[in-house]
Amino acid sequence: MLNTTSARLGALASFVIMTASGPSLAGTECRAASAAVARPLVELYTSEGCDSCPPADRWLAGRFPAGDPGAGAVPLAFHVDYWDRLGWRDRFATPAYTARQYEAMRENRSSFVYTPEVLVQGVAVRQWREDAGRAIESALRKPARATIGADATVALHEVRLHVVVEVADAPDRRDAKVFAAYADNGLVSEIRSGENRGVRLVHAHVVRALTDAGAVDAAGGLDAHVTLERPAEAGTDATIVVFVQRESNGDVLQALALPLGACAVRSVGAVEPRSGGLLAARAQCTTCASSPER
């Protein structure tokens, strides 16, 4: 246990030192490490079948321009499927994202789910138009409660991700889990039925894949390899998001965004170049653009 913990801390420490000198990329690999301050996770639960959702979709796209590393918080849009029965099937919705919203409902001690719903650091913001900005700014002033390093290799049909996490405080270690998401932008839908019939919707930060990377160990660490499938219908400005969240109350300890715009795609079966150890340099997007609005 001691050797494993020392190795994780060493990898993270060396990564932070190396990223201080500036960004670089190695072959097909993109790397990033979290900062000492919190980067809050902003979740939007939405649906193409909900006529109240387009304003929230536009807010998310405008507040967090696609590929912008200076946006502060890390946005994710989860499309839920319980609106599908009312006339329009949202192709980005899954039962898993609906289940995640129900879990957030229980963690927030609520009795129902709704769209649009905005969560900041796992906490529901009922009046998102008025209060979401303040909740984000408040979270940005707090220290990070976890350290995240991520190393991504992009293949034709998947992204292979190596994640190293450390959680410092013992109370947070008891039930902290790590999740990784693949999100992209610029996805267009012409709605032909349901509440938004006749409306053209353009989506940002849509979660296309989400995986549980595992729980941290008793020492607060996790060293895991996960794979995220790339969607057949590709959007723009794809980003990998890694976040650490407590199971008991939904509290998000830290989030990390890793834009894939600067990563070359490597053919399956090719030998992947390495330069130094894991997490050798911070990745930055070199082909960023704001996503269009409705």
N, C-alpha and C positions, 0 to 999 in steps of 0.2 A: 504493500500500500504506500509506504513512504517513498520508494523508488518511483512508483507510478505518479504520485503527486508531484515529486520533484521534477520529473520529466515534463509534465504538463505546465508547471510554473515556469520552467526554463524555456519552453517553446513560446509561451505567451510573452515572457519578459524580453527574449531576444527579438521577437516580432515587433514589440512596441519600440524598442531601441532602433531597429532598422527602418521602421516606417517614419521615424522622426526626421530622417535625412531626405525623405521625399518618396513619391510613388514610382513604381516600376512594375513591369509585367514580365513574366517568363513563359514564352511559348504560348500554350493554350490555357495557361492557368491564371486565374484572377484571385487575389487575396485581399483580405480586409481584417481590421481589428477594431473593436469598439473603443470608445473614448472613456475618460474618467468620469464624465458627467452622463446623466441619463439621456438616452435618445428614446423618447416615448413611442410606444406602439399605438397607432390610431386605427381602429377597426370600424368599417362601415358595413352594416348588414342591409342588403338591398335586394331588389328584384326588378326585372323588366316588366313584370306584371302588375307593379304597384305604381299608381299615378302620382303618389306623393314622393317617389324616390328620385326622379330626375333632378330636382333642385339639390338634393344631397350629393348625387353623383357629380354634378357640376362643381359643387363646393369642394369636394375631395380633389378633383382634377385641378381646380384653380389654386387651392391652398397649397398643394404639393405638386408642382410641375414635374412631369415625368423626367427621370434621370437627373434631377437637381440635387446635388449633394448638400446644398446649403439650406434645404427645406426644414431641417431640424428634426422633425418627427419622422417616423416610418409608417406610411399608410398601407393598408390592405383593405380591399373590398371583397367581402364574402357574399356571394349570391345564394340566397336560400330558395328552397323548392316548394314551400307551402303555398305560393301564389300560382303555381303551375296549373292547378285544377280549375282556375277561373278563366281559362280561354287562351292563354299564351304560355308556351313552355320556354323558360329561360335556359338556354343551352349552357350557361356558365354556372348554373345552380346544381348543387349536389345534396343528398341527404346528410352527408358528413358535415357540411357547413351549417345546415339547419340544426343538427345535433350540437354543434359547437355553440350556436346562439342560445339554445336551451340550457346548456351548461352555464353560460354566462348569466342567464336569467336567474338560475339558482344561486350562483355566487354573489349576485347583486341583491338577493332576497326579494326578487320580484315574482309576480304570479302569471305573467304572460309575455309573449314575444311580439314584436312589431317591426315594421319597416317604415321609413329608414330609422335605424338605430346606430348611434355612434358611441363607441367605447374608447376611452383614453386610459392606457395602462390597466386595462381590464375593468375599469369603472364606467358604468353607464352614464352618459350625459344626455339627460332627457331633452333639454332645450339646446340642441346642438348649434343652432344659428347664433344664439347669444352666448353660450357658455363653453363651447368646445375650444375656442381660441384661448380663453383664460386657463382652461384645464391643461392645454398643451404647454403654454408658457410657464405655468407653475411646475409642471413635470420637468421641463428643461433646466430648471434651476437646481434640481436635486442631484446628488451624487449617484453614480451607477452602483447597483447592488450585485452586479455580475460582470464578468469579463468574457468577451466572446472573440474568438478568432475563427475565420473561415477561409477555406482554400477550395476553389471550385475548378473543375475541369469540364469543359463543354464538349460533348459529343453530338453526333447528328440528331439523336433521338432522346438524349437524356443529359442531365447535369449530375456529375459525381462530386459529392461534397464531403470534405473532411472538416469536422467541427471540433474545436477545443473550447471548453467552458470551465470557468472557475466561479464559484459562489462563496463569498468571504464569510458571511454571517451564519452561524449555526442555525438560528431559527428558520432562515430561508432555505437551508439545505434539506430540511426534512421532507419537503414535498415539491422541490423545484424540478421541472421538466423542460426539455429543450425541443423546440419545433423549428422546422424549416419549410418555407413556402416558396413557390415559383409564382411570380406575378408579372403581368405585362399590361400594355396600354394600347390605345388607338383601335379598340375593337368596336366595330360598328354593327348595329342591328336596325333593320327596318321592321317595326312592329306592325303586324297585320291583324291582330285581334287583341281582345282584352282591354284593360283600362287605358293603355297607352296606344291604342290602335291609331295608325297613321303617323306616328311619331318616329323620328330617326334618333336613335340613341348612340352616343359615343362614350365608351367606358374607359376608365383609368384605374390602374393598380388592382386589376382583377386577379384574384387568387385562382390559378389554374391547377395547382397541385399543392398539397399540404401533407407533411409527414412528421410523425413523432420520432425524434432522434434518441429519446431515452431520458431517464432520470439521472440526476447527478448522484454520485456516491456519497458515503458518509463523510468524506473529506471535502465535499463540495465540488467535485470535478466530474467532467465527462469528456471522453475522447472517442468520437464516433464517426463512422462513415455511413452516409445515406445517399440514395439516388432519387432524383426527381425527374419524372418523365416530362419531356418537352411536348407541348400541345401540337396537334396536327394543324390546327388553325392558329398560326403564330400572329401575335400582336407586335408592338414595337417597344423598345426600351425595356426589355426583360430584366428583371431584378430578382436576386435571391434574397430572401429575408429570413434571418435567424433570430429567434427570441426565446428568452427564458421566462417561464411563468410558473407560479405556484398553483398546485392543484386544488388546495383547500379553499382559496378565496379569489383565484383568478388574477392576483397581483402580478404585474409584469415587472421583472427585475432589470431587464435591459433588452434592447433590440439592436440589430445590425443590418444594414442594407448593403448588398454587394451587386452593383450594376454589372450586367454582362455585356454591355455594348462594346467594350474594348477587348473582349475575349474572342480569339479565333476559334473556329469550330474544327475539331480533330476527327478524322475518320475512325470508325470503330476498328479496334485491333492494332492501331498504330502505336508506336512507342512514344510515351509522353516525356518531354524534356523536363528536367528538374534543375533548379538553380538554388542551391542551399537547402536548408531544412524547410519544414512546413511553416507557412505563414511568414514568408520572407519579405513581402512588400504589400502596401496598401493599394488596392485597385481603384481607379477612377474612371468614370464613363467618359469616352471621348467622342461619342456620337449622340449627344443628348438633345432632345427637343421637347417642347411642351406638347402635351396631348390636346387634340381639338375638343371643343365642347359641342354640346347639342345645338 
